Amino acid sequence: MPGFFESAAQLFADVGFEAATMQAIVDRSGSSIGALYNYFS
């Protein structure tokens, strides 16, 4: 399971920065939105 940074990088490459959402990053990482906001408030 990739982490948040890896998931974000893959998503930015696939859809671009402007189209990326926090939920999409979470979906790719296999984690939860709460965990993401816990680390990146």
C-alpha positions in Angstrom: 0.0 0.0 0.0 1.6 3.3 -1.0 1.7 6.2 1.4 0.1 9.6 1.1 3.1 11.1 -0.8 3.4 8.3 -3.3 -0.4 8.3 -3.8 -0.4 12.0 -4.3 2.5 11.9 -6.8 0.8 9.2 -8.8 -2.5 11.0 -8.8 -0.9 14.3 -9.9 0.8 12.5 -12.8 -2.5 10.8 -13.8 -5.0 13.6 -13.6 -3.0 16.8 -12.8 -2.7 18.8 -9.7 -5.8 20.9 -10.2 -8.0 17.8 -10.6 -6.6 15.9 -7.6 -8.6 15.8 -4.4 -7.8 14.7 -0.9 -10.4 11.9 -1.2 -8.7 10.6 -4.3 -5.4 10.5 -2.6 -6.9 8.6 0.3 -8.6 6.2 -2.0 -5.3 5.4 -3.7 -3.4 5.1 -0.4 -5.9 2.7 1.1 -6.2 4.8 4.2 -8.9 7.0 5.7 -9.6 10.8 5.3 -9.2 11.1 9.0 -5.7 9.7 9.0 -4.7 12.1 6.2 -6.0 15.1 8.0 -4.4 13.9 11.2 -1.0 14.1 9.5 -1.7 17.1 7.3 -4.2 19.4 9.1 
